[in-house]
Amino acid sequence: MKLDTVVALVLALLIVIPASAAAWEPTKPIEFVVPAGTGGGADQMARLIAGIAEKHKLSPRPLIVVNKAGGAGAEGFLDIKGKKGDAHTIIITLSNLFTTPLHTGVPFNWKDLTPIARMALDQFILWVNAETPYKTAKDYIAAVKEKMGKADQMKMGGTGSAQEDQILTIQLEQALGLKFTYVPFKGGGEVCVNLVGKHVDSTVNNPIECVSHWKAGRVRPLAVFDTARIPVGEWKEIPTVKEALGADVHYLMLRGIFGAPSMPKEAVDWYVAFLKKVSETPEWKKYTDDGALKPAFATGPEYVKWVEENEQLHKELMAKGGLLKK
């Protein structure tokens, strides 16, 4: 073999091998969009993930959490929809991934984004202020029925209009023949603060959004909207809605991650691996236990199938509740 041929081969190897071996990774800060207000479950989860990434050096660039709550999350969804091919923008999704476009008609669908990973499924609890006399869900529902149609009709606080909290409130009304005055707030943290302040009579907050107030003795959990009790810690003592009231009203909310439209596959692979590492840390385990989230890590076809099924479920629930855009 001629010398010039050997040199050419060596140079080719020096160029090709590093290029093929070098996996994609972020080259600038990652914008982590939260389509909800500060203090709620999505905001807390996003900030936890960013903190875990920094603590364990899981990302070469930091994750910068940005709240874009306008229009029941539409602001955040439309923002990321407009960043086609962007490998440095991701969004944490609640079930407003489905409810916001179904109720408002905003030109957005989850198929506009790139599915990355389902991190967990979140539960809901019926909460009242701890200073009220209601020790059980039956006590509270009896009081709700007594005040129906009156000036002091019971107020149910929740995150947003026609979102998960209102869907659950309507389900409870329809199952038990109730009527609440539904009061929407920007985020779950604000919802629980208003329960503590007695501006509403009850809420259907996620566990993580009210747990600190529960531990401080300010609020009282009455029932869990799930098919079984929460199996960890003191949460075990809270009965299901079916146990407490005889009505099988249950609902689980998505805590998932999506990327911008047409995100490069190598970037998706990096985020999947990154989020898997996050889910295996002790901080994540403590977070899911303390906040009563159901670990449910899923990616690829499994994640997409779940999203497809739950989009249909939300169409049915919202149609039943009269919440679909007409």
Stockholm file with secondary structure:
# STOCKHOLM 1.0

chainA/1-326         MKLDTVVALVLALLIVIPASAAAWEPTKPIEFVVPAGTGGGADQMARLIAGIAEKHKLSPRPLIVVNKAGGAGAEGFLDIKGKKGDAHTIIITLSNLFTTPLHTGVPFNWKDLTPIARMALDQFILWVNAETPYKTAKDYIAAVKEKMGKADQMKMGGTGSAQEDQILTIQLEQALGLKFTYVPFKGGGEVCVNLVGKHVDSTVNNPIECVSHWKAGRVRPLAVFDTARIPVGEWKEIPTVKEALGADVHYLMLRGIFGAPSMPKEAVDWYVAFLKKVSETPEWKKYTDDGALKPAFATGPEYVKWVEENEQLHKELMAKGGLLKK
#=GR chainA/1-326 SS CCHHHHHHHHHHHHHHHHHHHCCCCCSSCEEEEESSCTTSHHHHHHHHHHHHHHHTTCCSSCEEEEECCTTTTHHHHHHHHTCTTCSSEEEEECTHHHHHHHHHCCSCCGGGSEEEEEEEEECCEEEEETTSSCCSHHHHHHHHHHHTTSTTCCEEEEESSSSHHHHHHHHHHHHHTCCCEEEEESSHHHHHHHHHTTSSSEECCCHHHHHHHHHTTSEEEEEESSSSCCCSGGGGGSCBHHHHHSCCCCCCEEEEEEECTTCCHHHHHHHHHHHHHHHTSHHHHHHHHHTTCEEEEECHHHHHHHHHHHHHHHHHHHHHTTCSCC
#=GC SS_cons         CCHHHHHHHHHHHHHHHHHHHCCCCCSSCEEEEESSCTTSHHHHHHHHHHHHHHHTTCCSSCEEEEECCTTTTHHHHHHHHTCTTCSSEEEEECTHHHHHHHHHCCSCCGGGSEEEEEEEEECCEEEEETTSSCCSHHHHHHHHHHHTTSTTCCEEEEESSSSHHHHHHHHHHHHHTCCCEEEEESSHHHHHHHHHTTSSSEECCCHHHHHHHHHTTSEEEEEESSSSCCCSGGGGGSCBHHHHHSCCCCCCEEEEEEECTTCCHHHHHHHHHHHHHHHTSHHHHHHHHHTTCEEEEECHHHHHHHHHHHHHHHHHHHHHTTCSCC
//
